[in-house]
């Protein structure tokens, strides 16, 4: 039996629901389609909002040969087969679902055909293409962001489903839609699947031609109603962002809530621990070096224990990091130094701090005048460690925390006015 979502799949731009910023009258993508000249493109958006359907409509509207591959089950071999077939056709469109799952070699295999115009590529991804699509391919494609369906679009889908069942002699009375909206989470496919499941379940005896959809009837059939969290999609990045920002904002309550959301969604605990390990250096740093030690210990514990017990380790670390004093001084020091590298390029290493393992290097002055710090009082000797042109440049600015203020005093005692600490 054909699923309801497939039966109701739009066949034209006028039937298409949502994404009016792209395909509404006068919108950029609709204008391109109507001109008959479309670029290779990538559709980026959450699941179930019409990426595949839009690609099919474009092919049908332009009467172009349409090839489709799934990055989950296809590789370089299948890509080459499509490209070879496209060479015998005119204007072939290749649609690749979940293109972010292609590795670099697989994405590289598309470049030549896209550049020559042998194929027009349409990729679909739930993940940010800036991170998941190689720059060479990304530069050859136009990225279009598709938006999650809101109540208006979901209502239109419900009405379409009601009309379909009416044609089958089944009256579907929609009294309450909150549960359906909550379960589907903006995913059209989930919404239609849920409606179909409820209608089929209530009509199993073959005599019930009047079905009432309300919150109770929906939740009775759809037993689980988990918080929406797509660990392979954009929501994955939104929730980890909320988690990090809560810790940065010193709010353990927000941090542990978003942690619980990730746990409920089945997020990889090693991913969560790895992000906390990065956070410990980026947002706390030397204001509290113990944060890095605890985050690393948590990473080790999570790697050994796994779910469900490791969620306790994650909670301990998240609350500790959120409550810790904050400083991004070491992170900013690196950013400042990287900017100097970009601006000034590869400046030569001063001769006195170069290594001199051979006689030739010693003869060229490598290492001459180097002061071995441990030979001096306090294990410190004034000398230049930066290349010519950057003398006195201060990249590291200790934060205003007790530990970092102590570091600032020590640096001032050593360097005096050189760096201005």
N, C-alpha and C positions, 0 to 999 in steps of 0.2 A: 504493500500500500504506500502510495506517495505521501510523504510527510506534509503537514499543513504548511510549514514554512516554505517548502518547495512549490506547492500549489499556488501560494500567494506571492511568489517572487515576481516583482514588476518586470514587464517586458519592454518598457519605453521610459524615456525621461519624464514624460507627463505622469506616468503611474508611480514613479519613484518617490518614496517618502523620505523627507529630511534632506539635509545637506544643501539647503537653498542658497547658502553663501557660495556654493560651487556650481550648482546646476539650475538655480532659479533663473527666470528671464533676465538676460543681460549679464549673468554671472560669468566669471572668467572661463571656467571649464566648459560650460554650455556653449559659449561663443566659439571656443576652439572646436568642439565637436560639430557644431553647425557649419563651421568653415571647412570641415573635412580634413583639417591639418592638426593632428595631435602630436605632442612630443612624447618621448618616453617619460613615464611618471611613476611615482610611488604614492600609494594611498596609506596614510598613517592614521590609525584610530583604534579605539577599543573594539573588542569582538562584537559581532552581531549588529553592525550598523550599516551594512550594505556595500562593503568594499568589493566583494566578488560580483555582486549583482550589478554594480555600476560598470565594472569592466566588461561584463557580458552585454550590457545595454550599449556601451560604446561600440563594441564589435558589430552588434546587430544593426545599429543606426548607420554605421559607415560601411556595412556589408563587407567587412574584412574577415579573412581567415582567422580563426581563433584557436590558439593552442593554450592548454593550461597544464601547469605542473605544480605539485606541492613540494615545498622544500623539505618536508619531513621524509618523503619517500623517493625523492628524485636527486640525481647528482649530475656530474659533468657529462656522463654518457647520455643521459636523457636530454640535457640542454643541447648537446651537439646534434642529436637526432632531430630536434625541433628546428634548429638553425639550418640543417641540411634540407629539411622539407620546405622551409620558408624561402630558400633560394629558388625554388620552382614556383613560388606563389608571388603575389603582389600585395604589399601592405600588411603582411602578417602581424598579428598581435600575439605576444606571448605573455600570459598572465601567470605570475608565480605567487602562490599563496605562502604566507609566512617567510618572506624572502630573508628576514633577519636570521633564519636558521641556516642559510647557506654560508659555508666558510669562505675564506678569502679566495682559494683556488676556484671554487664553484662560481663565485661572483666574477672573478677574472675572466672566466670562460664566456661571459656575456658581453664583455666590453667591445670586442671587434664588431660583432653583429649589430650591436646598438649604435655604434659610431658610424658604421656603413649604411645604416638604415635597413638592413636585411630584416630586422624585426623591430617592432615598436614594443618596448617592454612596459608592462604595467605590473608593478610589485605591490603586494599588500603586506603590511606589518602592524603589529600591535605595539612594537617597541620603537623608541626614538631612532630614526634612521641615521642621525648624526653619530650615534654610537655603534650601530649594528651594520651599516652599509659602507663598504669601502669608498674612500673619497673619490677615486677615479670613476666609479659607477654613479655615485651620488651627483657628481658634477655634470653628468650627462642626462640627468633626470630632473623633472620638476616635481617637487614634493607638495602634495595636497593633504591638508589636515582635515579629517572627517570627524565630526563631533558626535558625542554620545547622544542617544535619543533622549528627549525630555518627555514630559507628560503629554504634550501636544502630539508628538509623533507616535508615542505608544498608544494614545487614544485612537489615532487613525488606523493603527494596526488592529486594534481590538474591533473597531467598526468593520474592517475588511473581513476579519474572521467571522463576525456575526452574519454578515451578508453571505459569505460562502456557505455557512451551515444552513441558512434560510433556504438557499437553492437546493439543499439536500433534504429539505422537509423537516429540519431540526430548528426549533426556536431556542436561541441562546439569549437569556435575559441577564444583562449585566447590571447587578445592583450595587456592587462594591468592587473597586479595582485596586485598592491599596495593597492587598496581599500579592496580587499579580505583579504590580509595579515593583514591590520590594523584592520578590523572588527573582524577577528578570534583571533587575539592576541596570536598566538601559540597554539590554541586549535583546534585539528583536527576535532572534532565533529562540532564546530562552522563553520569551513571552509566548510566542506561538506554540512552542512545544508544550508549555504549561497548560495553555487553553485546550490544546488537542488532548492532552492526557486527562484533564478533568472531564471534558465532553465524552471521551471514549469510556471512561470509568463509569460515568453516570448513565451512559446509554448502552451498557453491556447487555442488558436484558432484552434489548430490541424494541421495547415498548415506550421508553421514556423519550418523547420527542420535544419536551419542554424542560430545558436545563437552566437552573438559576446559578449564576456565578456570583458568589459573595466571598468575603474573607474566610468564613468558616468552611465553605465547600472547597475552596482552593487549598487552604492549609491542611484540611483533612486528607486530601489526595497527595499533595506535595509535602511529604513528611518532614523534610529538612528545610530549614530556612536560615542558612548560614549568611553571615555578613558578606557582602560581595567583595571578593578580593581575587584578582586575576594575577597570579604570580608570574605569568608570562607576558603580561600586558602593561599598559601605561599606568594602571592603578598600582602596580608593583613599585614604580618609581615615586608615585605620589605619596604612598604610605611610608616608604623608607625615608622620604624627605621630611614628612611630618615627625617621624621618630627622631631623626637627627636634629631637627630644629627645636624639638621639645627638650632634648638633652642640652643643646647649646643655650637654650633659654632658661636653664636651671629649673625645669619643671618635671620632677619625677613622676607626677601623676599623668601628665600628657605622654611622657616617654613610655610608661608601663602600659597605658591604654593602647598606643599604637603597636607596641610589642605584642600585646594580646591579639590585636587584629591580624598581625602577621602570622602568629602561631595558629590562630583559628583557620587561616587561609592556607596552611600547609607550607609556608615559606621555609626554604632551606635554612636550618639553624646556623650552619657554618657561614652563610652569607650575612646573617645578622651579626654574628660574632666578628666577622671580618670588618664590617662597617664600624663597629664599636672600637676595634683596634686602630683603625685609621683616625676615628674621632679623638681618641685619647691623645694622639700627637698633634692633630690639627687644631683642636679647640681647647685643649688643656695644657699640653706641652710641659714645660719646665715649671709651671706654676704648681704642679703636683705630679712629679714623675711617677708616683705610685699608681696613677691612673693607667699608664701604659703597662705596668707590671700586672695589674688586675685584669686588664683587657686581654693581655696575652694569655694569662692563666685561664680566663674564660674561654678563649679560642681553643686552647688545648683540651679543656674539660668537655666542651661541646663536641669536639671532634672525636673524643673517646666514648662519650656517653650516648649522645643522640636523644631524639624524642622518646618518651615524653619528659624524662627527668631533667634533661638539659635546659628546659624552659626556666627552671629555678635558678640555674647559673646565669642565664641571660637576664633575668629580672634583677638579680643582685648587682650585676655589673651595670645595667642600664640605670638603676637608681643611684649607684655610686657616682657614675659619670655625670648624671644630671645634677647631683648635689655638690660636686667638686667645684673649687675655684676655677675660673676659666682664663685662658690666655691663648691667643693665636700668634704670639710673637715669633716662635720658631718657624711656623708656617709662612708668615709674612717675610721673614728673613730670607727664606728660600725663594719666594716670589720676587723679592727685590733683587736678589743675586741673579735669578734667571733673566730678569729684565736687563741687567747690566751685560749679561752674556749676549742677549739678542742685539743690544745696542752697539756693543764694542767688538763683538766677535771673539775669535780665539787669540787673546792677548798672550804673549810669550811668558812662560814661567820665569821669574827672576833667577839669575844664575846661582845665587847663594843658597837657594832652597831646592835646587835640582839635585837629583841623584847622580852619583859619579862612580859607577861600578867598574869603569875601565880607565886605563892610563890616558887614552885619547881624551876622554871626557874631563878628566882632571886637568889635562893640559889646556883645555879650552876654558878653564875657569869654573867648571861645574862644582858647586859646593863651597867655593872660596868665600870665606867670611861668615859662614853659617855659625850661629851661636846655639850650642846645645843647651836647651833650657835648664836641664838638671845640673849643669855645672855652675849655675848662678843662684844667688840667694833667693829663697822663695820659689825656686824652680821657674823663674821667669827672666827673660832677657828681651829688652826692646830691640826689635828688628822688623823689617818690612816683609809682610807675607802676601801682599797683593801685587799684581803686575803694574808696570809703569802706566801711569795715566789714571789709575784707580786708587792711588795712595790716599788714605784717610777716609775712604768711602765706608759709610756705616750702613750695613744691611740689617743687622740684628738690633732690635729695639726692645729691651726687656719690658714686660708689662708691669702694671702697678699692682703687684701682689707681694705679700711678705717675702716669699722665696726669691722672686725675681728682683725685688728691690735690693736684696742682699747680693745678688749677682751683679746688679748695676754698680753697687759700691765697690765690689771687687774689681770690676773692669775699669772703674775710674782710678783706683789705686795703681793698677798696672799701666794703663795707657795715658793717664793724665788728659791733656787737651787733644791728643791725636784723633780720637774718635768722638770726643765730646760727651762721654758718659757722665 
